[in-house]
Amino acid sequence: MSYQIRQSRSICTAILLFAGLLLLSSIGLAQESLDLDTALKIAAENSPQLKQARYNLEENRELLNAQNAALRSRFSLTLDPFTWDRSREFNPFFSTFNTQETRQSGGIFSISQPIKATDGTLLLQNQFVWRDDSSEFQNIRTESFSNNFFLTYRQPLFTYNRTKLDLEGVELNLRAAELNFQIQELLLEQQVAQLFYAAFQARMNFQVAQEDLQNTQQSFDIIEKKVEAGLAAKEEAYQAELNLTTNRSTMQNAEVTLANSLDDLKSLIGMPLDEDITIAAEITHQPVEANLDKALQHGLASRLELRQRQIDIESAQSNLTRQAATNEFSGNLNITFGYIGTDEDFDRVYDNPTQTQNFNLSLEIPIWDWGEKRSRTRAGKLGVQRSELSLDEEKTSIAIGIRRAFRNLENQDAQIEIARQNVKIAELTYDINLERYKNGDLTSIDLNQYQTQLSNNKKSLVDALINYKLALLDLKVKSLWDFKQGQSIIFNESQ
């Protein structure tokens, strides 16, 4: 290996290392610094997952508004501006043909009022008609005005209140949408934190890879001088160059991983992918005292998933009510009171009105349904039992999740202390062996192993610090109790 070739390779490596360091030093100027709180705020506004949950919430809220509006008085006007009818038929009694012609115009105004308490309907209806009839037979033509006013009450009997049950179903859907939105907020906080710290880990790995490359460059320069002075074999230079190339490749891979991690984070929180950002985080360890009994007690009393399972039970019970009404014995009561007025003069329509009253009671009596009602009712009861079982399983799952999160938090706290001690020992070991390498008492292969050991322990420490923060957040999400702030995470039923 000539001196010029080795010098050229050293210059190229130095330039690459310098470019990487320059990139990190200029990140604050060329890129937007993003901390975890800012990422969470951006995600709350732009996250696609949270937007979908918000849209679902708003949709169900509007459906409830529509359902409540449907319980108010409904006003309608039906107009029939003009109708013309002409017919010709043979009259056998007079043995002649007769042509009849009718012209008519009118409209119906109605007010319908559903009654939630009884599932009945009160209907007020007024029909006004102008009619002009003419006939060839005896050359008769008549013109009249008529106004029909009716007040009707309809009441289902011996069945469940469909109006009330439908309203309760829409209300349950809204409550489920509210809970889903709140759960998505918690999950989003956890997901953002995971990807944020994953990007931070990628950045730290990139920095460690740069430090490794710098140290490898230093050892390469040392062995290069020794080879030139005849104090070391060329094989040592070849090995040092191989280590340098390997670390350069590692740094490039770490840079790609960092870029991919940033893209994942930007996609989750709803930032444009072409926006340059850098992760700003202070990874310090502040132990938080957590209590397992408190976490279990609060989690089992407050978890939103338990409220969702309770809503499932209520929905299943409503479905059972509907299923039990299959082929049921039921009835309908209709009471009508009205006035009918007809006259050739408009202002005399009600001079001699006809009063009408109607009372009708109808019953529907099933005789044989081949077991349909029995099977549907049993299916509805099984649905209720399944929902109740899901509630019990959810409680067990929540308890297991909280216990695991608590153990993981304690374990990560212990791992941090172990990782710190390992970094100190690895730094001392590397410094000692670097001096041995300078003195020619150690090969580049052995030095590279100590350098790799130091790098791995630095990464392990960062991983342990981040894992502790994620474990603390996981316990917060699973118990709905913030041990860091010492307070509950309280949600309102309506947002």
Protein Blocks (a to p, Z undefined) as FASTA:
>chain_A
ZZklmmmmmmmmmmmmmmmmmmmmmmmmmpccddfklmmmmmmmmmmklmmmmmmmmmmm
mmmmmmmmmmpccddddddfbacdddddddfklopacdddddddddddddddddfknopa
cdddddddddddddfehpiacddddddddddddddehiacfklmmmmmmmmmmmmmmmmm
mmmmmmmmmmmmmmmmmmmmmmmmmmmmmmmmmmmmmmmmmmmmmmmnopacfklmmmmm
mmmmmmmmmmmmmmmmmmmmmmmmmmmnopafklccddddddddddddddfklmmmmmmm
momklmmmmmmmmmmmmmmmmmmmgoiacdddddddddddddfbfklmmmmccddddddd
dddddfbgghmmmmmmmmmmmmmmmmmmmmmmmmmmmmmmmmmmmmmmmmmmmmmmmmmm
mmmmmmmmmmmmmmmmmnopacfklmmmmmmmmmmmmmmmmmmmmmmmmmmmmmmmmnop
afknopacdddfbZZ
